[in-house]
Amino acid sequence: MKTRQVTIFTGQSFEVPQCIQRIDHQSTHGWQLRYGGTKLFSDHSQDGSGAAAALAAATKALLVRIAKMPAPSRLQRQPSGTKASGLPVGISGPVVRQRAGSRVRDCSFAVSLPRYGSAPRGRSVYIGTENTYSPEKYAQALAKAVALREEAEAAYQRAATRARRAESKTLKATAVMKK
């Protein structure tokens, strides 16, 4: 898991994992956990003497949350406000094209399939030609496109969660070594 050096107001420096932020305000000093909601782990002192214990508690709570909760997804959940087609996120079309050597045009949906750690893959879901196109075929193709997208999103989520949990194991191992 990614970590960074954070120096607090007393000059103490800490190795802080991702998802934990330092809060130093007038009367509030502590570490804020930001994973599946927020929680403040206070230093319980104005002089920063409890910062190490508070960071250890926040790190322990982070590891528990990672083990129990799915990883936060960065996938877009709602279509952008400027999308005029009314289709779900990741699906566009119908795309109408005429292939070389063909006398009729065909149409299909373009589907973007997200992959964790890789560029998204594009798929095309065939609807029909201008001679065979019908509202029923449109609905069937749209249902297939939505199913493909949902399956890819679920796979993305599983991979993201698996990767986050693997990262947390390395964090856990380094935290045990420091004790």
C-alpha positions in Angstrom: 0.0 0.0 0.0 1.3 3.5 -0.8 2.6 5.5 2.1 4.0 9.0 2.5 6.0 10.9 5.0 3.9 13.4 7.1 5.6 15.8 9.5 3.2 17.1 12.2 3.3 20.5 13.9 5.7 19.2 16.6 8.3 18.2 14.0 7.7 14.5 14.4 7.7 12.6 11.1 5.4 9.6 10.4 5.1 7.0 7.6 1.3 7.3 6.8 -0.7 4.9 4.6 -3.0 6.0 1.9 -6.6 6.8 3.2 -5.3 8.4 6.4 -5.0 12.2 6.6 -3.6 14.4 9.4 -5.9 17.0 10.9 -4.3 19.8 12.9 -6.6 22.6 13.8 -7.0 25.0 16.7 -8.3 22.4 19.2 -8.3 19.2 17.0 -5.2 17.1 16.5 -5.4 13.6 15.1 -5.6 11.2 12.2 -8.7 11.0 10.0 -9.4 7.6 8.4 -11.1 8.0 5.0 -12.2 4.6 3.7 -15.9 3.7 3.7 -16.7 6.8 5.6 -14.6 9.0 7.9 -13.5 8.6 11.5 -11.1 10.8 13.5 -8.5 9.2 15.8 -7.6 11.9 18.2 -4.2 12.4 19.7 -5.9 13.2 23.0 -3.3 15.9 23.7 -2.6 19.4 22.6 1.2 18.8 22.3 1.0 15.9 19.8 2.4 13.3 22.2 -0.4 10.9 21.3 0.1 11.1 17.6 1.9 7.8 17.2 -0.7 5.9 19.2 -3.5 7.6 17.3 -1.9 6.7 13.9 -1.5 3.1 15.0 -5.2 2.9 15.9 -6.2 4.5 12.6 -4.0 2.1 10.7 -5.5 -0.9 12.5 -9.0 0.4 11.8 -8.0 0.9 8.1 -6.9 -2.7 7.9 -10.1 -3.9 9.4 -12.2 -1.8 6.9 -10.2 -3.1 4.0 -10.7 -6.7 5.0 -14.5 -6.2 5.4 -15.5 -3.7 2.8 -15.1 -3.6 -1.0 -12.6 -1.2 -2.5 -14.0 2.2 -3.4 -14.7 2.3 -7.1 -13.6 5.1 -9.4 -16.0 4.0 -12.1 -18.6 6.5 -13.2 -22.0 5.5 -11.9 -24.3 8.0 -13.7 -24.3 9.3 -17.2 -22.9 12.8 -17.6 -25.5 15.6 -17.9 -24.5 16.3 -21.5 -25.2 12.7 -22.7 -28.2 13.1 -25.0 -28.9 9.4 -25.9 -30.3 8.4 -22.5 -28.2 5.2 -22.6 -26.4 3.9 -19.5 -22.8 4.8 -18.7 -20.3 3.0 -20.9 -22.8 2.4 -23.7 -23.1 4.5 -26.8 -24.9 4.3 -30.1 -26.5 3.0 -32.0 -23.5 3.3 -34.3 -24.6 3.0 -38.0 -22.0 2.1 -40.6 -21.7 0.7 -44.0 -18.9 -1.8 -44.4 -16.8 -2.0 -47.6 -18.4 -4.2 -50.2 -21.8 -4.2 -48.5 -25.0 -2.6 -49.9 -26.8 -2.2 -46.6 -25.9 -0.4 -43.4 -25.7 -2.1 -40.1 -26.0 -0.7 -36.6 -24.6 -1.7 -33.2 -24.0 -0.4 -29.7 -20.4 0.5 -28.6 -19.7 -0.8 -25.1 -16.8 0.3 -22.9 -15.7 -2.6 -20.6 -13.5 -1.4 -17.7 -10.6 -3.5 -16.6 -8.8 -2.9 -13.3 -5.2 -1.8 -13.9 -5.6 -1.8 -17.7 -7.2 0.3 -20.4 -10.9 -0.4 -21.0 -11.8 -2.8 -23.7 -14.3 -1.9 -26.4 -17.0 -4.3 -27.6 -19.6 -4.0 -30.2 -23.1 -5.4 -29.7 -24.8 -6.0 -33.1 -28.4 -4.8 -33.5 -29.2 -5.4 -37.1 -29.0 -4.1 -40.7 -31.4 -1.4 -42.0 -33.4 -4.3 -43.5 -33.6 -6.4 -40.2 -33.7 -3.6 -37.6 -36.7 -3.7 -35.2 -37.5 -2.2 -31.8 -37.3 -5.8 -30.4 -33.8 -6.3 -31.7 -32.8 -2.9 -30.3 -34.1 -3.9 -26.9 -32.4 -7.3 -27.0 -29.1 -5.7 -28.0 -29.4 -3.0 -25.3 -30.1 -5.7 -22.7 -27.0 -7.6 -23.9 -24.8 -4.4 -23.8 -26.0 -3.6 -20.3 -25.3 -7.1 -19.1 -21.8 -7.0 -20.6 -21.1 -3.6 -18.9 -22.5 -4.8 -15.5 -20.4 -8.0 -15.7 -17.2 -6.0 -16.5 -18.0 -3.5 -13.6 -18.4 -6.4 -11.2 -15.1 -8.0 -12.3 -13.4 -4.6 -12.0 -14.8 -4.2 -8.4 -13.6 -7.7 -7.5 -10.1 -7.0 -8.9 -9.9 -3.7 -7.2 -10.9 -5.2 -3.8 -8.4 -8.1 -4.3 -5.6 -5.7 -5.1 -6.4 -3.4 -2.1 -6.5 -6.4 0.3 -3.2 -7.6 -1.1 -1.7 -4.1 -0.5 -3.1 -4.2 3.1 -1.2 -7.4 3.8 2.1 -5.7 3.0 1.0 -2.8 5.2 0.1 -5.2 8.0 3.5 -7.0 7.6 5.5 -3.7 7.8 3.4 -2.5 10.8 4.2 -5.8 12.6 7.9 -5.4 11.8 8.1 -1.9 13.2 6.8 -3.0 16.6 
